[in-house]
């Protein structure tokens, strides 16, 4: 499941009981009791997830009526008198960033309103406005209760439902009603198979819901053969499945074409000849390891002037990182005031904004992609630095990007650490070897270019449905 703030905390009594019984084999997930227990526990966790999203500011108080099935009046007025809209499910920041260019082309071809379901509607709206797109962003409905779902859908009346990467959070009752009452087509885009998590009851619940929603999919664009086989094994007819490149390649290349690395360095107060490291999407459990690695880089003769830009996975950890830096003999500054003349010239720049990591990769001599240094993590997107021709490192744990990582490794376009503790040694080796950096970066940029084309394929798949 996609990571949510606070969801790593201890689950409630029911969730722990169900998880323990399933893990011990005392309760079978395919039995009647097993399915009932998973559904009961997952309903409890769904309520908790929504509370966390409200508490941490991802959902706002104004989103509550929509989560309960009442479309806001402003949204109804924006939809009134216009063609029936496209309903898009984009769970978080990454999914939204990757779908925006496709949405622009869709609006050019089909002038329909776009309603986006997101776990952070305000952020989705900001990202769309930055791209010159007008969308209506709403939270996911909290319940699949038929009367509330029917009311919710009457306010939208979707002509087309697009699901970016996953059907998660799209409940079977809602999709079934959208198809039966409004004839909406359902398209699954950029789908890959998540890593196996058979002992995780929450994943079992997602799998059960996935099997209920999958027969409603009219077309699926998959990025790996394994994903295609997974859909077929779950009952989706092969003729509805199309193998295509990963949409992330198109998005990353377009983003890279918009950034001038020299101008970006100037904006950040970074001198042209100063080596720069960018650590992206760093989880709390990786922060100490990477700060220690950076300290070792600075202690290396000839590398004392190397600057670091550190982008945490969660903005709530920015203050913690700034408090940690003095323990390593470092000072820090937030990105939002990175060029303040009162700050030390060698401060670590800690990213305290969302949506900026892509362009920050453009100034890096070496990038290290986080979420890959702990076996409990799944990795993050290495295509973003690769599109800039940046020499890129990933840790040993990146199952969510196994296919992409394999492609880069076979093309000598990335370095993967054998152990997390090898980070400092590998960073130093690349900083001291410009030829190796150039080879890795050049190969990476070439692979990104070769893998583009998913946008056209997605548009063709949608057009084939008559939408």
C-alpha positions as CSV (number, residue, x, y, z in Angstrom):
1,X,0.0,0.0,0.0
2,X,1.1,3.6,-0.5
3,X,2.8,5.1,2.5
4,X,0.8,7.3,4.7
5,X,2.0,9.5,7.5
6,X,1.4,7.9,10.8
7,X,0.4,4.5,9.4
8,X,3.6,2.9,10.7
9,X,2.3,3.4,14.3
10,X,0.8,0.5,16.2
11,X,-2.5,-0.7,14.8
12,X,-5.6,-1.1,17.0
13,X,-6.5,-4.3,18.9
14,X,-8.7,-5.7,16.1
15,X,-6.1,-5.1,13.4
16,X,-3.3,-6.7,15.5
17,X,-5.5,-9.7,16.3
18,X,-6.4,-10.3,12.6
19,X,-2.8,-9.8,11.5
20,X,-1.4,-12.2,14.2
21,X,-4.0,-14.9,13.3
22,X,-3.3,-14.7,9.6
23,X,0.5,-14.7,10.1
24,X,0.2,-17.8,12.4
25,X,-2.0,-19.7,9.9
26,X,-4.9,-20.0,12.4
27,X,-7.0,-17.9,10.0
28,X,-7.0,-18.4,6.3
29,X,-7.4,-15.3,4.1
30,X,-9.5,-17.3,1.5
31,X,-12.0,-18.6,4.1
32,X,-15.3,-16.9,4.9
33,X,-14.1,-16.0,8.4
34,X,-10.8,-14.8,7.0
35,X,-12.4,-12.5,4.5
36,X,-14.9,-11.2,7.0
37,X,-12.1,-10.5,9.5
38,X,-10.0,-8.7,6.9
39,X,-12.9,-6.5,5.8
40,X,-13.8,-5.6,9.4
41,X,-10.2,-4.7,10.3
42,X,-9.7,-2.8,7.0
43,X,-12.8,-0.7,7.7
44,X,-11.3,0.3,11.0
45,X,-8.0,1.2,9.4
46,X,-9.7,3.2,6.6
47,X,-11.3,5.4,9.3
48,X,-8.0,5.7,11.0
49,X,-6.3,6.6,7.7
50,X,-8.8,9.4,7.0
51,X,-8.3,10.7,10.6
52,X,-4.6,10.9,10.0
53,X,-5.0,12.6,6.7
54,X,-7.2,15.2,8.3
55,X,-5.0,15.6,11.4
56,X,-1.8,16.1,9.4
57,X,-3.3,18.6,7.0
58,X,-3.5,16.4,3.9
59,X,-7.2,16.6,4.0
60,X,-8.8,19.9,5.2
61,X,-12.0,20.5,7.1
62,X,-13.7,21.6,3.8
63,X,-12.9,18.2,2.4
64,X,-15.0,16.4,5.0
65,X,-18.4,16.7,3.2
66,X,-17.0,15.2,0.0
67,X,-15.3,12.3,1.9
68,X,-18.8,11.6,3.3
69,X,-20.5,11.7,-0.1
70,X,-21.5,15.3,-0.6
71,X,-19.9,17.1,-3.6
72,X,-19.2,20.7,-2.7
73,X,-21.4,23.4,-4.3
74,X,-18.4,25.1,-5.9
75,X,-17.5,21.8,-7.7
76,X,-21.1,21.3,-8.8
77,X,-21.2,24.8,-10.3
78,X,-17.9,24.2,-12.1
79,X,-19.3,21.0,-13.6
80,X,-22.7,22.4,-14.5
81,X,-23.4,22.8,-18.2
82,X,-20.2,21.1,-19.3
83,X,-19.4,17.8,-20.9
84,X,-19.3,14.9,-18.4
85,X,-15.9,14.9,-16.7
86,X,-12.9,12.6,-16.5
87,X,-12.5,11.2,-13.0
88,X,-8.8,10.5,-12.1
89,X,-7.5,8.6,-9.2
90,X,-3.9,9.7,-8.3
91,X,-3.1,8.7,-4.8
92,X,-0.2,11.0,-4.0
93,X,2.5,13.4,-5.2
94,X,4.3,11.0,-7.5
95,X,1.2,9.8,-9.3
96,X,0.0,13.4,-9.8
97,X,3.3,14.6,-11.1
98,X,3.5,11.8,-13.6
99,X,-0.1,12.2,-14.9
100,X,-0.1,16.0,-15.4
101,X,1.4,16.0,-18.9
102,X,-1.1,13.4,-20.1
103,X,-3.9,15.4,-18.6
104,X,-2.9,18.4,-20.5
105,X,-3.0,16.5,-23.8
106,X,-6.3,14.9,-22.8
107,X,-7.8,18.3,-22.2
108,X,-6.5,19.5,-25.6
109,X,-8.1,16.5,-27.4
110,X,-11.3,16.3,-25.2
111,X,-12.4,19.5,-23.5
112,X,-13.9,17.8,-20.5
113,X,-13.5,18.9,-16.8
114,X,-11.1,16.8,-14.8
115,X,-12.0,15.7,-11.2
116,X,-9.0,14.3,-9.3
117,X,-9.3,12.1,-6.3
118,X,-6.2,12.4,-4.1
119,X,-4.9,11.8,-0.6
120,X,-3.8,15.4,-0.7
121,X,-6.4,17.4,-2.7
122,X,-4.8,20.8,-2.0
123,X,-1.4,19.7,-3.2
124,X,-3.0,18.2,-6.4
125,X,-4.7,21.6,-7.1
126,X,-1.4,23.5,-6.6
127,X,0.5,21.1,-9.0
128,X,-2.2,21.4,-11.6
129,X,-2.3,25.2,-11.4
130,X,1.5,25.4,-11.8
131,X,1.0,23.5,-15.1
132,X,-1.8,25.8,-16.2
133,X,-4.4,23.1,-15.7
134,X,-7.8,23.6,-14.1
135,X,-9.0,20.7,-12.0
136,X,-11.4,19.9,-9.2
137,X,-9.6,18.0,-6.5
138,X,-11.5,16.0,-4.0
139,X,-10.6,13.4,-1.2
140,X,-11.5,9.8,-1.7
141,X,-14.9,8.8,-0.4
142,X,-14.7,7.3,3.0
143,X,-17.3,4.6,2.5
144,X,-18.8,2.4,-0.1
145,X,-22.3,2.7,1.4
146,X,-24.6,2.6,-1.7
147,X,-26.8,5.7,-0.9
148,X,-23.8,7.9,-0.2
149,X,-21.9,6.6,-3.3
150,X,-25.0,7.2,-5.5
151,X,-25.3,10.8,-4.2
152,X,-21.6,11.4,-4.7
153,X,-21.6,10.0,-8.3
154,X,-24.8,12.1,-9.2
155,X,-22.7,15.2,-8.5
156,X,-20.0,14.1,-10.9
157,X,-21.5,11.8,-13.6
158,X,-18.1,10.6,-14.9
159,X,-17.7,9.7,-18.6
160,X,-14.3,8.1,-18.0
161,X,-12.4,6.9,-14.9
162,X,-8.6,6.9,-15.0
163,X,-6.7,5.1,-12.3
164,X,-3.0,6.0,-12.1
165,X,-0.9,2.9,-11.4
166,X,-3.3,1.3,-9.0
167,X,-7.0,0.7,-8.2
168,X,-6.4,1.3,-4.5
169,X,-8.9,3.5,-2.8
170,X,-11.4,3.0,-5.7
171,X,-14.1,0.8,-4.1
172,X,-15.9,-1.8,-6.1
173,X,-19.4,-0.4,-5.3
174,X,-18.4,3.1,-6.6
175,X,-16.9,1.8,-9.8
176,X,-19.8,-0.5,-10.4
177,X,-22.3,2.3,-10.0
178,X,-20.2,4.6,-12.3
179,X,-20.3,2.0,-15.0
180,X,-24.0,0.9,-14.7
181,X,-25.6,4.3,-14.1
182,X,-23.3,6.5,-16.3
183,X,-21.6,4.1,-18.7
184,X,-18.2,5.2,-17.6
185,X,-15.2,3.4,-19.0
186,X,-12.4,2.4,-16.5
187,X,-8.8,2.6,-17.6
188,X,-5.8,1.5,-15.5
189,X,-2.6,3.3,-16.5
190,X,1.1,2.7,-15.8
191,X,0.3,-0.4,-13.7
192,X,3.0,-2.5,-12.1
193,X,2.8,-5.4,-9.6
194,X,3.6,-4.3,-6.0
195,X,6.1,-6.4,-4.1
196,X,4.7,-9.5,-2.5
197,X,3.5,-8.9,1.1
198,X,1.5,-12.1,1.7
199,X,1.9,-11.8,5.5
200,X,0.4,-8.3,5.6
201,X,-3.3,-8.5,6.2
202,X,-3.8,-5.0,4.8
203,X,-2.2,-6.1,1.5
204,X,-4.6,-9.1,1.6
205,X,-7.6,-6.7,1.9
206,X,-6.2,-4.6,-1.0
207,X,-5.9,-7.8,-3.0
208,X,-9.4,-8.8,-2.3
209,X,-10.8,-5.4,-3.3
210,X,-8.6,-5.5,-6.4
211,X,-10.1,-8.8,-7.5
212,X,-13.6,-7.2,-7.1
213,X,-12.7,-4.1,-9.1
214,X,-10.5,-5.7,-11.8
215,X,-13.3,-7.2,-13.9
216,X,-14.6,-3.6,-14.4
217,X,-11.4,-2.5,-16.1
218,X,-12.0,-1.9,-19.8
219,X,-8.3,-1.3,-20.7
220,X,-5.0,-1.6,-18.7
221,X,-1.6,-0.2,-19.6
222,X,1.1,-2.2,-17.9
223,X,4.8,-1.5,-17.7
224,X,6.1,-5.0,-17.1
225,X,5.4,-8.5,-18.4
226,X,5.0,-9.5,-14.7
227,X,2.2,-7.0,-14.3
228,X,0.4,-8.3,-17.4
229,X,0.7,-11.9,-16.1
230,X,-0.6,-10.7,-12.7
231,X,-3.7,-9.2,-14.3
232,X,-4.4,-12.2,-16.4
233,X,-4.0,-14.6,-13.4
234,X,-6.6,-12.5,-11.6
235,X,-9.1,-12.8,-14.5
236,X,-8.6,-9.8,-16.7
237,X,-8.8,-10.9,-20.4
238,X,-5.5,-10.5,-22.2
239,X,-7.1,-8.5,-25.0
240,X,-7.8,-5.7,-22.5
241,X,-4.1,-5.4,-21.6
242,X,-1.5,-3.4,-23.4
243,X,2.2,-3.5,-22.6
244,X,3.8,-0.1,-22.9
245,X,6.7,2.0,-21.6
246,X,6.6,3.5,-18.2
247,X,4.9,7.0,-18.2
248,X,7.6,8.1,-15.7
249,X,10.1,8.3,-18.6
250,X,8.0,10.8,-20.6
251,X,7.4,12.9,-17.5
252,X,11.0,13.0,-16.4
253,X,12.3,13.9,-19.8
254,X,9.8,16.7,-20.2
255,X,10.7,18.0,-16.7
256,X,14.4,17.9,-17.5
257,X,13.9,19.9,-20.7
258,X,12.4,22.8,-18.7
259,X,15.3,23.3,-16.3
260,X,18.5,25.2,-16.9
261,X,21.0,23.6,-14.4
262,X,23.3,26.6,-14.5
263,X,20.4,29.0,-13.7
264,X,19.3,26.6,-11.0
265,X,22.7,26.6,-9.3
266,X,22.7,30.4,-9.4
267,X,19.3,30.5,-7.8
268,X,20.5,28.3,-5.0
269,X,23.7,30.2,-4.4
270,X,25.8,27.3,-5.6
271,X,29.1,28.1,-7.4
272,X,29.5,26.5,-10.8
273,X,32.7,24.6,-9.8
274,X,31.5,23.3,-6.4
275,X,30.6,19.6,-6.2
276,X,27.0,19.0,-5.2
277,X,25.3,15.9,-3.8
278,X,21.5,15.5,-3.8
279,X,20.0,12.9,-1.5
280,X,16.3,12.5,-2.6
281,X,13.3,11.1,-0.8
282,X,15.2,10.2,2.3
283,X,13.2,8.4,5.0
284,X,13.8,9.0,8.7
285,X,15.5,5.7,9.2
286,X,18.0,6.6,6.5
287,X,18.9,10.1,7.6
288,X,21.7,9.3,10.1
289,X,23.4,6.9,7.8
290,X,23.4,9.4,4.9
291,X,24.6,12.3,7.1
292,X,27.4,10.1,8.3
293,X,28.3,9.3,4.7
294,X,28.3,13.0,3.8
295,X,30.6,13.7,6.8
296,X,33.1,11.2,5.5
297,X,32.9,12.8,2.0
298,X,33.8,16.2,3.6
299,X,36.7,14.6,5.5
300,X,38.2,13.3,2.3
301,X,41.1,15.5,1.0
302,X,40.0,17.5,-1.9
303,X,36.2,17.1,-1.2
304,X,35.9,19.4,1.7
305,X,33.8,22.0,-0.3
306,X,31.2,19.5,-1.4
307,X,27.6,20.8,-0.8
308,X,24.6,18.7,0.1
309,X,20.9,19.1,-0.8
310,X,18.9,16.7,1.3
311,X,15.2,16.2,0.4
312,X,13.3,14.2,3.2
313,X,10.5,12.0,2.3
314,X,8.3,13.7,4.9
315,X,8.3,17.4,5.4
316,X,7.5,16.9,9.1
317,X,11.1,15.7,9.6
318,X,12.7,18.9,8.3
319,X,13.1,20.4,11.8
320,X,14.5,17.1,13.1
321,X,17.1,17.0,10.4
322,X,18.2,20.6,11.1
323,X,18.5,19.7,14.8
324,X,20.7,16.6,13.9
325,X,23.2,18.4,11.7
326,X,25.4,19.9,14.5
327,X,26.1,16.4,15.7
328,X,28.0,15.9,12.4
329,X,29.7,19.3,12.6
330,X,27.3,20.6,10.0
331,X,24.9,23.6,9.7
332,X,21.7,23.6,7.7
333,X,19.3,26.0,6.0
334,X,15.9,25.4,4.6
335,X,15.5,25.5,0.8
336,X,13.0,28.3,1.1
337,X,15.8,30.6,2.4
338,X,18.8,28.8,0.8
339,X,20.4,32.0,-0.6
340,X,20.1,34.1,2.6
341,X,23.5,35.8,2.9
342,X,23.5,35.4,6.7
343,X,23.8,31.6,6.4
344,X,27.2,29.8,6.3
345,X,28.3,29.2,2.7
346,X,28.7,25.5,3.3
347,X,25.2,24.8,4.9
348,X,23.3,21.7,4.1
349,X,20.2,22.7,2.1
350,X,17.2,20.9,3.5
351,X,14.3,20.8,1.2
352,X,11.1,22.0,2.9
353,X,8.8,22.2,-0.1
354,X,7.0,19.6,-2.3
355,X,7.4,19.1,-6.0
356,X,10.9,20.6,-6.3
357,X,13.1,17.6,-6.1
358,X,13.1,17.0,-9.8
359,X,14.7,20.3,-10.7
360,X,17.1,20.0,-7.8
361,X,18.5,16.8,-9.3
362,X,19.7,19.0,-12.2
363,X,22.4,20.7,-10.1
364,X,23.8,17.4,-8.7
365,X,27.2,15.9,-9.6
366,X,26.0,12.7,-7.9
367,X,22.4,11.9,-6.7
368,X,21.5,9.2,-4.2
369,X,17.8,8.1,-4.3
370,X,16.5,7.3,-0.9
371,X,13.9,4.8,0.2
372,X,16.4,2.1,-0.8
373,X,18.7,1.8,2.2
374,X,16.4,-0.3,4.5
375,X,14.8,-3.7,3.7
376,X,11.4,-2.4,4.9
377,X,11.4,0.3,2.2
378,X,10.5,-0.1,-1.5
379,X,12.7,2.5,-3.2
380,X,12.0,5.6,-5.2
381,X,12.1,6.8,-8.7
382,X,15.7,6.9,-10.2
383,X,14.4,8.2,-13.6
384,X,14.2,11.7,-12.3
385,X,18.0,12.3,-11.9
386,X,18.7,10.0,-14.8
387,X,16.8,12.4,-17.2
388,X,19.3,15.1,-16.3
389,X,22.3,12.9,-17.0
390,X,23.2,12.9,-13.3
391,X,25.3,10.0,-12.0
392,X,22.9,8.2,-9.7
393,X,23.2,5.7,-6.8
394,X,20.5,3.5,-5.3
395,X,20.6,1.4,-2.2
396,X,20.2,-2.4,-2.3
397,X,16.4,-2.3,-1.5
398,X,14.2,-1.1,-4.3
399,X,11.6,-3.7,-5.2
400,X,9.0,-1.2,-6.4
401,X,11.5,-0.1,-9.1
402,X,13.0,-3.5,-9.9
403,X,12.3,-3.4,-13.6
404,X,13.6,0.2,-14.1
405,X,16.6,-0.5,-11.9
406,X,17.4,-3.6,-13.9
407,X,17.2,-1.7,-17.2
408,X,19.6,1.0,-15.9
409,X,22.0,-1.5,-14.4
410,X,22.2,-3.5,-17.7
411,X,22.9,-0.3,-19.5
412,X,25.7,0.8,-17.1
413,X,23.5,3.8,-16.2
414,X,23.3,3.6,-12.4
415,X,25.2,2.2,-9.4
416,X,23.5,0.0,-6.8
417,X,25.0,-0.4,-3.4
418,X,25.7,-3.9,-2.2
419,X,25.2,-2.7,1.4
420,X,23.9,0.5,2.8
421,X,27.2,1.0,4.6
422,X,28.9,1.4,1.2
423,X,27.3,4.8,0.6
424,X,30.3,7.0,1.6
425,X,32.8,4.9,-0.3
426,X,30.7,5.0,-3.5
427,X,30.0,8.7,-3.2
428,X,33.7,9.5,-2.8
429,X,34.6,7.3,-5.8
430,X,32.2,9.0,-8.1
431,X,33.1,12.5,-6.9
432,X,36.8,11.8,-7.7
433,X,36.1,10.2,-11.1
434,X,34.5,12.7,-13.6
435,X,34.8,10.1,-16.4
436,X,32.7,7.6,-14.5
437,X,30.1,10.2,-13.7
438,X,29.9,11.2,-17.4
439,X,29.6,7.6,-18.5
440,X,26.8,6.8,-16.0
441,X,24.9,10.0,-16.7
442,X,25.2,9.8,-20.5
443,X,23.9,6.2,-20.5
444,X,21.1,7.1,-18.2
445,X,19.9,10.0,-20.4
446,X,20.1,7.8,-23.4
447,X,17.9,5.1,-21.8
448,X,15.4,7.7,-20.7
449,X,15.1,8.9,-24.2
450,X,14.7,5.4,-25.6
451,X,12.0,4.5,-23.2
452,X,9.7,7.5,-23.9
453,X,6.4,7.1,-25.8
454,X,3.9,6.0,-23.1
455,X,1.9,9.2,-23.4
456,X,1.0,8.5,-27.0
457,X,0.2,4.9,-26.2
458,X,-2.1,5.9,-23.3
459,X,-4.0,8.4,-25.5
460,X,-4.4,5.7,-28.2
461,X,-5.8,3.3,-25.6
462,X,-8.3,5.8,-24.4
463,X,-9.3,6.8,-27.9
464,X,-9.9,3.1,-28.8
465,X,-12.7,3.1,-26.1
466,X,-14.4,6.0,-27.9
467,X,-13.6,8.5,-25.2
